[in-house]
Amino acid sequence: MKHSVARGFTLIELLTVIAIISILAAMVMVVGPRVIERAKLRRLDSALRQVSIALTAYYTDNRSYPPGYGYVAFEFAKNNTPPANSQDDSRYYHLIPYMHIMGYHGQVHLYDEFSVSYDTDRDDRLSLLEFSPHGDLQPDSSYKFDFREWPRYHGPGTPGLGMEEERQLEAAKRPFIYIPVNKKQFNQVQKYWMKKNSAYADVWDPSDPDFPRGLSFPPNTYDAFVLISVGPGGSTFGLLPEPLGVPAETEHNSRNLYHILGLRAYYLATRDKNANGVLDFDFRSRTQLREAAPEMENELPPGQPPYGYGPYIYSSEWQGRNSRS
């Protein structure tokens, strides 16, 4: 008579299986986030290029990129007297977000893949260059804006914009930061900052003999722009400067404040202090091309991690170089 013998796993076999599973799990934990990040970066690149194409089409039709939020409207170039009543701001300043102008507002597949709200530096407040009207979402998925009655944003707590601030701080994603400039104006102030050794564009003194002459806002056209994503680092890392508090920013009821901030932000976003053909603060430059290495002396603006990642930058003037990196 035959007896059946029950056979199970030996202790050594069980330990071997557990070891193999542990190794595979460790590999997934290490490699998985990188794969997910690369996929997000591919989608980010695609969205940046689509938005750039839309901006280029706008330029072809209008011979200018759209003005930035808060910029003085073209028709008031010679008018240095902003309205006394803030409810009339929409007649003097440009208050419509650029994505709304191009018909892409609310299309989150063209928004910043890595953003978690409109607050790009995670300080629980909206700086002037972070603010971009979100609008009130309607049942038909459209957005309602009250541009005709809204004032221009002057910082946290601006009267009349409390609900709009709240919507932006609670949003899941935001459009890319958009900074348009006039190249001639920018080239002038760039030379000024370089001559003053102002690595972070923190000098603005029209009484200085070296300051560019004839600089007035708005310019005739905006013929260059930069788009900024927080990127995998999750922050704009100080590339959206705060006002300096100089008279040029505050005179005429802060008429030119946004223009000055825009030029400073564009300078930081496109800075190449060591003249090696690579953006100093771009995420790809800092993580792949060693721009964040201590010997490169490309520390982020004060208050930021000295050799942190940096945001993801796409510039109309650096497209070829961006693709190289």
C-alpha positions, 0 to 999 in steps of 0.5 A: 500500500502506497502512502502519499507524502505531503510536500511544502516549501522549505524554510530556505525556499520561503526565504529565497522567495521573500528576498526576491520579492523584497528586491523587486519591491525595492526596485519598484520603489526606486525606479517607479517614481522616476518613471512617473516623473519622466512621464510627467516631464514629457507631458509638461514639454508637450503642454509648453510647446502647445502653449508656445505655438498658440502664443506664436500664432497670436503674435503672427496675427497681432505683431505682439505677444499678449501683454502680461496681467497688470500691464498698462494697456497699449492705448494708455502708453502716454497717459501717466494718470491711472484711474482714481477709482479701482473699479475703473482699472480694467479700462487702463490695465490689462487684467485678462489672463493670457490663456483666456485670450487664446481660448485655452482657459480651464484646459488643464492638460495645458496647465502646469503638470507639477503645480498644486495651486496658483501659489508657486513658491508655497508660501500660502500667498499670491505674489503679484506675478503668481496672480492670474484670474481663475474665474468662477467655474459654471455648470457648463464648464465655462468660467465667469469673470468680472473683469469690468469691476475687478481692480488690479491685484496689489497683493494679498488682501486686495479689496474686491479680490478675496474670492478670486484669491481663494479660488486660486489658492484652492485650485489643483493646477495653474497655467504656466507663469507667463512673462512677456517683454520687449527685447529692446527694453530687456537688452537695455536693462540686462546690460545695466544689471550686468554692469552693476553686477546685479546677479538677481536684478535687484537694482532699479535706479533711474537717477543712476547715470548708467540706467537706460535712457528713454525706458517707458511702458508699455513698449510698442510690442512684446516680442519675447516671452518666457513660460515657467513651470514649478517643475519636479522641484515644486517651486519657482525658487525665487524667480518671481521677484517681489517689488524693490520698494523703489520710487519707480515702482510706486509713482503714478499709483504703481503704474509701471510696477508689473512691467518692472517685475516682468523685466526682472523675472525675465532676466532671472529666468533667462540668466546665463551668468557664466556665458556657457550657453545654458540657462542658470536656473532651469531644472534641466540645466541644474540637474543634467548639465551641472549648472547647480554645482558649487563651482558654477556659482549659480546659487538661486536667489536669496532665501532659496536652497543655494543649489536647489533644482530650480523651475522648468523654463521655456523661453521664446529666445532660448528654444533651441538651447532648451531643446539641447538640454 
